Amino acid sequence: MQPHQRPYQMEADYWRIRQFLRIVSLLNDRRDFSWSLLRWDYWRWHVNENLFRLNLPDVVTIWELEGQIVAVLNPDSLGEAFFQIHPAFRTDGLIVEMLASAEQKLPKTGQSGQKELIIWVNEQDNLAKNIFSAQGYVRSNYPAEHMRRRFLAAPLPSLPAPDGYRIRALGDEAELPARSWLSWKAFHPDEPDESYQGWQWYRNVQRIPLYRRDLDLVAVASNGDLAAFCTVWFDDVTRTAVFEPVGTHPDHQKRGLGKAVMAEGLRRAAKLGATLATVSSYGQAAHALYESLGFVEFDLLEPWTRDW
């Protein structure tokens, strides 16, 4: 029997996809050959809800066999495609079918009518890469995403907060404006402050099912200002802790705050029962930070692109 495809239809599909991704993660020895549960959650509640606002039935496609999900196609932003496939059903026929659906539903269309699609694929996935190449896709010049991991059985770093700072969990809703402003300055240091659009988006982050305020960590300066942050997401089924996001205010960089707040996150995750921690990185500064904390093993997620 062949899996049949259908569009995402209702909120129940969101929860079924969560369970599917847990199963796939365990079958893949918890390596990020497909999205982690947290990445799906984070995209659903933050990336899409706050930024892109794509209609899920228009952009998420499910393949099922005898009532069980065996594959999911989804974007990040429009113009990107990610293939989540159960390893037992990973065939050239299914990949070709998913590619056709991606080209129909997910390309970005320019002003001239030209379409572009980027498909993210594991560097070692020669089956998919050969299919994409035969269809005219080429390796993009965009950097690959490093899907990093470290096992928590290895000694955890002992990195207390630098002098003049302390690390604690995020406070109640009254602290959300300051937390949002810290994200803005960490990730948009060169943009004018007039472009800042407020803090209410953080409420959606806190709606993510795995959210725990005791794992939403901040470094606080002696004057009370929030200086750095990392949010840890612990899944007790896969016993995996995911770090997303991590950042430091420009005025507080080069002081070891990123390392210190992540080290505290690793300790808290280990106490909860996590045995694996993961984080992704693109640039050299992030590579160096995460490697210094033991995230030296990684898989590469490559972008392949075609215009038509």
C-alpha positions as CSV (number, residue, x, y, z in Angstrom):
1,M,0.0,0.0,0.0
2,Q,1.1,3.5,-0.8
3,P,0.7,6.4,1.6
4,H,-1.9,9.0,0.6
5,Q,-1.4,12.7,1.0
6,R,-3.8,15.3,2.4
7,P,-3.6,18.8,3.7
8,Y,-3.3,19.7,7.3
9,Q,-6.9,20.0,8.4
10,M,-7.5,20.7,12.1
11,E,-5.8,21.3,15.5
12,A,-5.7,17.5,16.1
13,D,-3.2,17.3,13.2
14,Y,-0.9,19.6,15.2
15,W,-0.8,17.1,18.1
16,R,-0.5,14.1,15.8
17,I,2.5,15.7,14.1
18,R,4.1,16.3,17.4
19,Q,3.8,12.6,18.3
20,F,5.1,11.6,14.8
21,L,8.2,13.7,15.2
22,R,8.9,12.1,18.6
23,I,8.7,8.7,17.0
24,V,11.0,9.7,14.1
25,S,13.5,11.3,16.5
26,L,13.9,8.1,18.5
27,L,14.1,6.0,15.4
28,N,16.9,8.3,14.1
29,D,18.8,7.9,17.4
30,R,17.7,11.5,18.2
31,R,19.7,13.0,15.4
32,D,18.0,15.9,13.6
33,F,17.4,14.2,10.3
34,S,13.8,15.5,10.6
35,W,12.6,18.4,12.7
36,S,12.6,18.0,16.4
37,L,9.3,18.2,18.3
38,L,10.5,21.6,19.7
39,R,11.3,23.0,16.2
40,W,7.7,22.1,15.1
41,D,6.3,23.7,18.3
42,Y,8.5,26.8,18.0
43,W,7.6,27.3,14.3
44,R,3.9,26.8,15.0
45,W,3.6,29.2,18.0
46,H,6.4,31.7,17.4
47,V,7.8,31.8,13.9
48,N,4.5,31.4,12.1
49,E,2.1,32.9,14.6
50,N,4.2,36.0,15.2
51,L,6.0,36.5,11.9
52,F,4.7,34.8,8.8
53,R,1.1,33.9,9.7
54,L,0.8,31.3,7.0
55,N,-2.5,29.4,6.9
56,L,-1.5,25.9,8.0
57,P,-3.9,23.9,5.7
58,D,-2.3,25.8,2.7
59,V,1.3,25.0,3.5
60,V,1.4,21.8,5.6
61,T,0.8,18.4,3.9
62,I,0.5,15.0,5.6
63,W,1.1,11.6,4.2
64,E,-0.7,8.7,6.0
65,L,-0.9,5.0,5.8
66,E,-3.6,3.1,7.6
67,G,-4.3,6.1,9.8
68,Q,-0.6,6.7,10.8
69,I,1.4,9.7,9.7
70,V,4.5,8.6,7.7
71,A,5.7,12.0,6.3
72,V,5.0,15.7,6.7
73,L,5.9,18.6,4.4
74,N,6.1,22.0,5.9
75,P,7.8,25.4,5.4
76,D,9.6,27.7,7.7
77,S,9.0,30.9,5.7
78,L,7.3,30.8,2.3
79,G,9.9,29.7,-0.3
80,E,11.4,27.0,2.0
81,A,10.5,23.3,2.3
82,F,11.4,20.7,4.9
83,F,10.7,17.0,4.5
84,Q,9.9,15.0,7.7
85,I,9.9,11.3,6.8
86,H,9.6,8.2,8.9
87,P,12.7,6.2,8.1
88,A,10.7,3.0,7.2
89,F,8.9,4.9,4.4
90,R,11.8,6.9,3.0
91,T,11.6,5.9,-0.7
92,D,12.4,7.7,-3.9
93,G,8.7,7.6,-4.8
94,L,7.7,9.4,-1.6
95,I,10.4,12.0,-2.0
96,V,9.4,12.7,-5.6
97,E,5.8,13.1,-4.5
98,M,6.7,15.4,-1.6
99,L,8.9,17.5,-4.0
100,A,5.9,17.9,-6.4
101,S,3.7,19.1,-3.5
102,A,6.4,21.5,-2.3
103,E,6.8,23.0,-5.8
104,Q,3.0,23.5,-6.0
105,K,2.4,24.9,-2.5
106,L,5.6,26.5,-1.1
107,P,7.5,28.5,-3.7
108,K,8.1,32.2,-3.3
109,T,7.0,34.1,-6.4
110,G,8.9,37.3,-7.4
111,Q,7.5,40.4,-9.0
112,S,8.3,39.0,-12.5
113,G,6.4,35.8,-11.7
114,Q,9.6,33.8,-11.3
115,K,9.3,31.1,-8.6
116,E,12.0,30.1,-6.2
117,L,12.1,27.2,-3.7
118,I,14.8,26.2,-1.2
119,I,14.7,22.7,0.1
120,W,16.7,21.9,3.3
121,V,18.3,18.4,3.2
122,N,20.7,16.5,5.4
123,E,24.2,16.6,3.9
124,Q,24.4,12.7,4.0
125,D,21.0,12.2,2.3
126,N,22.3,11.2,-1.1
127,L,18.9,9.7,-2.1
128,A,17.1,13.0,-1.8
129,K,20.0,15.1,-3.1
130,N,20.2,12.9,-6.3
131,I,16.4,13.4,-6.8
132,F,16.7,17.2,-6.3
133,S,19.7,17.4,-8.6
134,A,17.8,15.5,-11.4
135,Q,15.0,18.0,-11.0
136,G,17.3,21.0,-11.5
137,Y,18.1,21.9,-7.9
138,V,21.6,23.0,-6.9
139,R,23.4,23.6,-3.6
140,S,22.7,27.1,-2.6
141,N,25.3,29.6,-1.5
142,Y,23.4,30.1,1.8
143,P,25.3,28.6,4.8
144,A,24.4,25.2,6.0
145,E,22.7,24.9,9.4
146,H,24.9,23.0,12.0
147,M,22.6,20.7,14.0
148,R,24.7,20.4,17.1
149,R,24.4,17.9,19.9
150,R,26.2,16.9,23.2
151,F,25.4,14.1,25.6
152,L,24.8,15.1,29.2
153,A,26.7,12.1,30.6
154,A,29.9,14.1,29.8
155,P,31.0,16.5,32.5
156,L,29.0,19.7,32.5
157,P,30.8,23.0,32.4
158,S,31.1,24.9,35.7
159,L,30.7,28.5,34.6
160,P,29.2,30.8,37.2
161,A,27.9,34.2,36.2
162,P,30.6,36.9,35.8
163,D,31.0,39.4,38.6
164,G,28.1,41.9,38.6
165,Y,25.6,39.5,37.1
166,R,23.3,36.7,38.3
167,I,21.4,34.0,36.4
168,R,17.8,33.2,37.2
169,A,14.5,32.2,35.6
170,L,12.4,34.8,33.8
171,G,9.9,36.6,36.0
172,D,6.1,36.9,35.5
173,E,4.3,38.8,32.8
174,A,5.5,42.2,34.1
175,E,9.0,41.2,32.9
176,L,8.0,40.3,29.4
177,P,8.6,43.8,28.0
178,A,12.2,43.8,29.2
179,R,12.7,40.2,27.9
180,S,11.3,41.2,24.5
181,W,13.5,44.3,24.3
182,L,16.5,42.2,25.1
183,S,15.7,39.9,22.2
184,W,15.3,42.9,19.9
185,K,18.7,44.3,20.9
186,A,20.5,40.9,20.7
187,F,19.1,40.0,17.2
188,H,18.6,43.5,15.6
189,P,21.6,45.5,16.9
190,D,21.9,47.6,13.8
191,E,18.2,48.4,13.3
192,P,16.6,51.6,14.5
193,D,14.7,51.3,17.8
194,E,11.7,52.8,16.0
195,S,11.3,49.5,14.2
196,Y,10.7,47.6,17.5
197,Q,7.1,46.3,17.5
198,G,6.4,45.5,21.1
199,W,6.5,42.6,23.5
200,Q,3.1,40.8,23.1
201,W,4.6,38.2,20.8
202,Y,6.3,36.6,23.8
203,R,2.9,35.4,25.0
204,N,2.8,33.1,22.1
205,V,6.3,31.7,23.0
206,Q,4.8,30.9,26.4
207,R,1.9,29.0,24.8
208,I,4.3,26.4,23.4
209,P,3.4,23.1,25.2
210,L,7.0,22.4,26.3
211,Y,7.5,25.9,27.8
212,R,8.7,26.0,31.4
213,R,9.5,29.3,33.0
214,D,12.2,27.7,35.1
215,L,14.0,26.9,31.8
216,D,13.6,30.4,30.4
217,L,16.8,31.8,31.7
218,V,18.2,35.3,31.9
219,A,21.4,36.9,33.1
220,V,20.6,40.1,35.1
221,A,23.1,42.9,35.6
222,S,23.6,44.6,39.0
223,N,21.3,47.5,38.0
224,G,18.5,45.0,37.2
225,D,18.8,45.2,33.4
226,L,18.4,41.9,31.5
227,A,21.7,41.2,29.8
228,A,21.6,37.7,28.2
229,F,19.2,34.8,27.8
230,C,18.7,31.3,26.7
231,T,15.5,29.3,26.6
232,V,15.7,25.5,27.1
233,W,12.9,23.1,26.0
234,F,12.9,19.7,27.6
235,D,10.9,16.8,26.1
236,D,10.7,14.1,28.7
237,V,9.7,11.4,26.1
238,T,12.9,11.7,24.1
239,R,14.8,13.1,27.1
240,T,16.2,15.8,24.9
241,A,16.8,19.4,25.8
242,V,16.8,22.0,22.9
243,F,18.4,25.4,23.3
244,E,16.5,28.1,21.3
245,P,17.1,31.0,21.3
246,V,20.4,32.2,22.9
247,G,21.5,35.8,22.8
248,T,23.3,38.7,24.6
249,H,22.6,42.4,24.6
250,P,25.4,44.2,22.6
251,D,26.3,46.3,25.7
252,H,27.1,43.1,27.7
253,Q,28.9,41.0,25.1
254,K,32.4,39.6,25.5
255,R,31.9,38.9,29.2
256,G,31.1,35.2,29.1
257,L,27.4,35.6,29.7
258,G,26.3,33.4,26.9
259,K,28.4,30.5,28.2
260,A,27.3,31.1,31.8
261,V,23.5,31.1,31.0
262,M,23.8,28.1,28.8
263,A,25.8,26.2,31.4
264,E,23.0,26.9,33.9
265,G,20.6,25.6,31.3
266,L,22.5,22.4,30.8
267,R,22.6,21.8,34.6
268,R,18.9,22.3,34.9
269,A,18.1,20.1,32.0
270,A,20.3,17.3,33.4
271,K,18.5,17.5,36.7
272,L,15.2,17.0,35.0
273,G,16.4,13.9,33.3
274,A,17.7,15.1,29.9
275,T,20.4,12.9,28.4
276,L,21.0,14.9,25.2
277,A,21.1,18.6,24.4
278,T,20.9,20.1,21.0
279,V,21.4,23.6,19.5
280,S,21.8,24.9,15.9
281,S,24.2,27.4,14.5
282,Y,25.1,29.2,11.3
283,G,27.9,31.7,11.9
284,Q,31.4,31.5,13.3
285,A,30.7,33.2,16.6
286,A,27.8,30.8,17.4
287,H,29.9,27.8,16.3
288,A,32.7,28.9,18.7
289,L,30.3,29.5,21.6
290,Y,28.5,26.1,21.3
291,E,31.7,24.1,20.7
292,S,33.2,25.6,23.9
293,L,30.2,24.1,25.8
294,G,30.7,20.6,24.3
295,F,28.4,20.8,21.3
296,V,31.1,19.5,18.9
297,E,29.2,16.8,17.1
298,F,26.8,18.0,14.4
299,D,24.9,17.1,11.2
300,L,24.7,19.6,8.4
301,L,21.4,20.7,6.9
302,E,22.1,22.0,3.4
303,P,19.9,24.4,1.3
304,W,19.2,23.3,-2.3
305,T,17.4,25.7,-4.6
306,R,15.8,26.0,-8.0
307,D,14.2,28.9,-9.9
308,W,11.6,28.5,-12.6
